[in-house]
Amino acid sequence: MVFSSPVFLFLFLPITLLLAMLAGDRKRQNTLLLIASLVFYAWGEGVYVLLMLGTALFNHGCGLLMERTRKPRSVLVFAVVANLATLVWFKYANFLADSLNVAFAQWGVPQIALESVHLPIGVSFFIFHSLSYVVDVYRRDANAQRSPGITTLYIALFPQLVAGPIIRYHDVATQFTGRVITAEDVAIGIRRFIVGLAKKVLVADLCARIADPIFELDSSTLTAPVAWLGLVAYAVQIYFDFSGYSDMAIGLARMFGFHFLENFNRPYVARSLREFWKRWHISLTNFFRDYLYIPIGGNRKGPARTYLNLLIVFFLTGLWHGASWTFVVWGMIHGAFMAIERAGFGKLLDRAPAFIARTYTLLVVLMAWAFFRIEDLTGAWRFIQVLWIPGHGDPSIVYPEYYLTNDVMIALGVGIFGGLGFYDRALVTLRNGPWKTTIPGAMLSTRDLGLLALFLLTSMAVATRTFDPFIYFRF
C-alpha cells in the first residue's frame, strides 16, 4: 500500500484517522496505530511483516537488558551486529556473492551459488530505526521502553515505515505517551499531505516520462541536449518524489499528533556540497553524523583522519541506497568533494559569488545523479561523456522536442522553479499561511479551497494513470 494509491487515500487513511480520533486516550490510539501500521506493511509485504515484528521485539528486549546489566556495551554490540547482519543478508547478500564471484572466477575458485534473496520494502528504514533505538538507550538519550507495543510502534509507524524520514528515537520518545491529537494538527497535517501528494503525482511522475525513456537510450544514439534534458528531469523527479513522500509522511504523522523534523530544505540552492547535505535527506545526514561520523572521530583527530571519516561515511551512504557499485561511486563523489571543501575549497566557495558557488554545487550533484540513476558504471560514464560532446548522436532521431509534451513541460517547469526556490514564499503560504479571507457562508479559507482543488486535480490524475512507485521504496 502506498500513499498515492486510491485504497490508501479513500479507504485506509480516512478509516484510520476517524478511529484514532474516536479512540480517546493515547493507549488506545497507540494500539490502533500499531494495528494499522502492521496492516499497512503486510498489505504489500505479506509474511515479511513478521521480520519487522521480530526486529522490533528483539531490539525492545535489548533495550531493557541494557538498563539492567552491568555490561550494557556488550548488549549494544550484540544488538548492532544482529541488526546489521539482518540488513546485510536481505539487502546485500546477492551483491556480495556476485562481487566475490567475479574475483573467484579470476582465481579459479568455485562460485558461490545463492538464490535471489527477497528485499523487503523499507528494510533499510526499519533497521536504522532499530539502531537508533538501541544506541539512544545505551547513551541514555532516552529511557528503554517498558511497553513492547510502543517500541514496535516506533519502528513500524506507517507514515515513515517504508521510505522515511529516519526518525531518531530520542526525538520522538516522549510523543508516544505525551501527544494530543488536535483539530489544528489534523488540519496542518492534511494540508502538508496534499502538497506532498501533488509534488509526487503532478510533478515527479510526469518528469519520469522524460527521464525514464532517455536513460533507456543507447549512449551511441544519445545527443547532448537530450542527455541534459534527461538528467535535469531526473534531478527534478527524484527531488519531488522523495520530498513529496517526506511531506506526506510528516503530514500524516501530524494528523496523529506526532511532530517529525523536516527532511528537505531546498537542496538545489546550496552553495556547497556541505550545505547540500544539510538540506537533502536531512534525517539520513543526521543519522550518519550522530551514529557513525562522530563515533569514529568526526573532525577531532586531524585533517587526514577527517577526510578519511568523510569518505567512510559517504561510502556507506552510497551503499545504503542500494546494493550496486554505482551507488558506491555516487556516494564517493559526494564524499570526495566534501573532503575537498573541508581541505580549503569551501572557504573559496564562501567568498565566491552565489551564482558561481551554486553552479558548482549543482553540476557536481547532477553529474553524480547519473551514477545514481544508471545501473552500470560503464553506462553512467558514457552518459556523462555525452553531456559534454555537442555533436554526439543523431539529432534528427533523438531530439528534446520528442519528449516535451505540454503536460510534462509544465511539470518540468514547475519542478525547476520549485527546486531552485523561486516560489518558496507562495509554497510556505500555501502550507502554513494564516489566510484570513473566507468564502461567505463557508467554513473554508481561500487557501483551503485552493488545496481542495489541488487534491481533486491530483485525485483525478491518480485515478487515470498507471501506478508509479516511489523511488526510495527500493532503498
Steps between C-alpha positions, in 0.01 A plus 500: 500500500638840405391852587404589143276197443117529505469230767719704736350839418135405511486199732797435728580861601144627565408192703824505703476874568135478603563207734802675653295810574225288652741283699532750782808437714852457362524133596210409274632731231841329515337159477296608199803653327705187560231278348458742208878509443527122494208478254661774289830310475347153462284631214808514279751271669285221643695263722796739524301696755625229737857608426417855601315379811788274600748784450294734718456249783866400488612861538241560772656217699850633441394842626364356823807282546734797458335676794523193722846361426839615617635460146265705283771546237506126431124501450532801269767329288285187479194703396690704240660191348166316487325796336775555245517127426127506422546797270804347327321170436182641351655793315856405414530119493457472123719806437781359713470156341509646147797724584694209653418275207667747264820470704461124543473457123842663462655280768338174391306473826155330492211746465254582779158365410237721660138533399353847480427638847179700526550866598219597738367849439634750752750262662769771501266734686371267768849365566632855538216580739593190697862614517390846615294344778775283650770766464285771657417272792868411543601867497216583742359749249170322568372240740429146388134445428317275744222438249597276204202645315646851507844380391336315212289804414810720483661262251181413308311834499358504148568865396877446508515121470594432140685812382576715801581756613734330748370602842754478782341345806604774741320757282159334540525281813274719711242545224372144528366571847471878505344605172152638441308481172354845440285641222784738414748212464259310277445807280873576470572134428237480225634815334856368511388162367318656202807703404718189515251294301489767229881514487509125441209460257499829308875565477718196574291245310476724193874575503556125504341494154800699382774341707412132468501469119810718465702292744393188311653629176824352373785744564610475134177665384464747786552870428633752751180711519287191562748368759484832688122497477487149646743586779316817601165317483637227726636756747153654520333159515703362789475822700124538462445126540694468825423841647136438406508172691660676796231769492233232500670308782543813713142603426361156586696492825368846588142381449561243774672746734866427417742779414779382268804707407533633146677284241559745212578869475555615141817293439551623144571855617797383710831678451715197586474125545518560875192716479331259259514223762357734760201542269462161325363196687576677827394203711758274331769765545414530870500121541845448351635803685370389842551125472808468276698815418531631856564155659788424258666832578322762290733795450672463837806301394668719243440581133608166351274301732213743433529443125510124554196516727309695236586242235392216731168670573422569136616155388240358738246766402528386141486133593196564722310626195548179309703183452690621195839650423327791327355609835844466658650725231218749551575509872875527448456795261318685776753387760797609288358847440409530868864424585624748238276771644617415851863529382455866405286520188198568718650831612533605137138410442395708799668804340388425144192659343187303578441419131843336463474303825151377417597408143795296627282317753223433250744364240657259749159384619373453144806305387469276804131437427606318180668231711199491732255447213690272260550142610854438369817705533589487130158627398513782755845611386395495132193705586713764672734512200207562265400804707821676395514395133276742304509308172439155642210290371245572231281805580260408220408182691555597865388854576354675809165596347404133472478475880351841573123463487298783650430331833857388562635844402275658761608244761868548415466877513321488834765257627794715392355818644400321817833319536687828465278668756339760275157463658591404854296774657188393316555135599556587865189712495306216341612263773483711812400854420222659707275599212214701644271515200206263518222423259177654631287242673777240491749368755790465254764766435614576147819311580303190590287532190817518293633189670168325448521578129857373495393179672216446251740555210749258652229243570388510138859442392529206741180348364599528133868403508692180552674460834846660537682374811702733717870496408613443858289186541796298372735637764 
